[in-house]
Amino acid sequence: MAIADKIKALRKERKWSQNDLGQAVSVHSKHISRYENDKANPGPEILKKLADAFEVSVDYLIYDNVAKDGKMKIYDPELLEQFEMIADLEEEDRNTIKNVIRAIIIKNQMEKIVKKENKGG
C-alpha cells in the first residue's frame, strides 16, 4: 500500500478531517490532500510527525510488509532464514549485504518512478 493510501486510511480510522490531521502535524490541510492524492510525498520531519500522530512507525508508512508497530513481516521462508543467518556474519559482511539490499531497493523505486512518469503520472 502506498504512503498516500496509508495516510488516508489512518486518518479515516481516527475519523479526522484533513484539517484535523494538518493541525496535528503542523501543516496546511492542502498538503495533507496532496499527500493523500499522491501528488507529493511528506519529507522526513513530516513523516515522523505523521507516525507520531497515528501512533505507528515511520517504517509502516514507508514500506510494505511492515506492521504498524514497525516490525517487518517476511513471508518468504527462505529469505527469513537467510536474514536470521546474517546476524552471525562479521560486521563488514553485514554492511556489504545492507549496501546490496539498499541498492536493489533504490533501483526498484527508481523504476517505479520512471514507470509512473511514462504513464503520465
Buried (B, 14 or more C-beta within 10 A) or exposed (E): EEBBEBBBEBBEEEEBEBEBBBBBBEBEBEBBBBBBEBEBEBEEEBBBBBBEBBEBBBBBBEBEEBEBEBEEEEEEEEEEEEBEEEEEEEEEEEEEBEEEEEEEEEEEEEEEEEEEEEEEE
